[in-house]
Amino acid sequence: MLIHPDRLFPNEPDARAVARRLYGAVRDLPIISPHGHTDPRWYAEDKPFPDPATLFVIPDHYIFRMLYSQGVPLEDLGISRRDGPPSERDARAIWRRFAAHYHLFRGTPTRLWLDHTFSTLFGFTERLSSHNADVYFDQIDAALRTPQFRPRALFERFRIEAIATTESPLDPLIHHEAIRTSGWHGRVITAYRPDPVVDPDFEGFRDNLKHFGEITGCDTSSWDGYLEAHRRRRAFFRDYGATSTDHGHPSARTADLPRPEAEALFRRVSTGSVSAEDAELFRAQMLTEMAAMSLDDGMVMQIHPGSFRNHNKVLFSRLGRDMGADIPSGTDYVTALKPLLDRFGNERDLTIILFTLDETSYSRELAPLAGHYPALKLGPAWWFFDSPEGMRRFRELTTETAGFYNTVGFNDDTRAYLSIPARHDMARRVDCAFLAHLVTSHRLDEDEAREVAHDLAYRLAKEAYRL
């Protein structure tokens, strides 16, 4: 048996029995995936995935960052350099390298996700290793060639009710258009991620602003034209199902500058050399501007701060963005969000979902903020902490102050398509285990726990993201 039926449940028999019952009631609920990074091209073209390495290893930074930490060059895992020298192209060789290092994932959530996928989708009962790497490769490769493993068939097999991808304002959304005109009824929507035209430190920022103006017909050299370009592009994204925006800023800092100061700041970041303070202040101002737009158009706002992105300078210069070198940093919320909250925190028609990579802020800042301001909700344990222990800590540190209903359930936030059911299953198991402890310590009746389990697995995400 590759995965145990009681994994992640309490050891204590009474609590384990309660967790089993709660999990049985939510195990087969549809998946709401309101924030993620799967490729819309998959659903538009519905082509077979090429091979196991291309599906599992090459796109998944959870996998390749671990191997890189142990000295495996990313080029040996099929990742191409910016300057074009060939990387490893033999999918079987990449897979064998991955299998030989599978022991590195012991105790990690990645191991749980992978074993769940290998067991439930491909029927494996023996752990992956260098000894059975070719057996794994051949069996997965053969399955990928069948109609049952095409993206749309998997979408239905996974019981996905809705999934959101994430695109830049500069994206023409041609794949979403292809999905819409294909006649397929799977609900794949987009989300508005404006970082390339909001962050002055984003590579090509000035060129991005110019292109932003070209595709919107707005004068993005002026403050008013720039803001109007955002409004038009948000409306375009809403036409393709978008219900949310997403903001991956280095910090949670917000600002609410008087109009003349905001105009002057925009002129500086769009035309002259940009200081670190001006870049941070502009990002801060734009979070408040995005909140104003969300209040107008109803889009849910997600703030994902606190990641020092592309920390490895050498890797970034050689391979580009998103190579597993993003590192969490300490994040202030109470002071940083004050300007935005002074203006919009009491708005009941606005939803701002806060995430963190700084767990010390959960009980000290985030739970008290979300437990007070009507506009705020807490996103689930994110990125480095979407793990069994991270999810458990999230519930322990936030529930006493914010309760369950100032959170938004679970989202998988992944580009690893086949891991989506495993991630949701993990979240459901951890939540059921947490609820079982409340039941067996007589703080919650089991009928209440069953209702909460359903809400955490399904209803809260669907309602918070307006799906």
Sequence and secondary structure as in RCSB ss.txt:
>XXXX:A:sequence
MLIHPDRLFPNEPDARAVARRLYGAVRDLPIISPHGHTDPRWYAEDKPFPDPATLFVIPDHYIFRMLYSQGVPLE
DLGISRRDGPPSERDARAIWRRFAAHYHLFRGTPTRLWLDHTFSTLFGFTERLSSHNADVYFDQIDAALRTPQFR
PRALFERFRIEAIATTESPLDPLIHHEAIRTSGWHGRVITAYRPDPVVDPDFEGFRDNLKHFGEITGCDTSSWDG
YLEAHRRRRAFFRDYGATSTDHGHPSARTADLPRPEAEALFRRVSTGSVSAEDAELFRAQMLTEMAAMSLDDGMV
MQIHPGSFRNHNKVLFSRLGRDMGADIPSGTDYVTALKPLLDRFGNERDLTIILFTLDETSYSRELAPLAGHYPA
LKLGPAWWFFDSPEGMRRFRELTTETAGFYNTVGFNDDTRAYLSIPARHDMARRVDCAFLAHLVTSHRLDEDEAR
EVAHDLAYRLAKEAYRL
>XXXX:A:secstr
  S TTTTS SSHHHHHHHHHHHHHHTTS EEE S    HHHHHH      HIIIIITT HHHHHHHHHTT  GG
GGT   TT       HHHHHHHHHHTGGGGTTSHHHHHHHHHHHHHH   S   TTSHHHHHHHHHHHHTSGGGS
HHHHHHHTTEEEEE  B TT   HHHHHHHHS     EE  B  HHHH TTSTTHHHHHHHHHHHHT  TTSHHH
HHHHHHHHHHHHHHTT  EEEE  SS       HHHHHHHHHHHHHS   HHHHHHHHHHHHHHHHHHHHHH  E
EEE   EETT  HHHHHHH S SS  EE     TTTTHHHHHHHTT TT  EEE  S TTHIIIIIHHHHTT TT
EEE  S GGG SHHHHHHHHHHHHHHH STTB       S GGGHHHHHHHHHHHHHHHHHHHHHTTSS HHHHH
HHHHIIIIIHHHHHTT 
